[in-house]
Amino acid sequence: QYIGVVNELLKTLFRCEDYAGVHKYAVKSLEIESANMRAYFWLIRALWLQGAGEMAKAQMLAAEQNLDERSYGELIAQLEELQKLNPGATAMYLEP
């Protein structure tokens, strides 16, 4: 239940363009539950939009370490889908 509430908060903050808030609460939630794929999703997007591409890449690495293979694959798929919808906007997430 906690994860669901946090994920809704992160989505709402992102939609309100409160990227600093997304960053703050996503990091806190990942300290409690490091396998929350949606927290990584919102955090990586918020970092990218804040111009913190290197931090977004670091979070991709953290996600790869903390998520199971299925969840990490889902994260990559969702970021790739965003890239298809808005080419260039998310390209940095997926760079090696």
Long-range contacts (C-beta under 8 A, 24 or more apart in sequence): 2-32, 2-33, 3-29, 3-33, 3-36, 3-38, 6-36, 6-39, 7-36, 7-38, 7-39, 7-42, 10-38, 10-39, 10-42, 10-43, 11-38, 11-42, 13-42, 14-42, 14-45, 14-46, 19-46, 19-47, 19-49, 19-50, 20-46, 20-50, 22-46, 23-47, 23-50, 30-62, 30-66, 34-62, 34-66, 35-66, 35-67, 35-68, 35-71, 37-63, 37-67, 37-71, 37-72, 37-74, 37-75, 40-67, 40-75, 41-75, 41-78, 41-79, 44-79, 44-93, 45-82, 45-90, 48-89, 48-90, 48-92, 48-93, 53-92, 56-92, 56-93, 57-92, 57-93, 57-95, 60-93
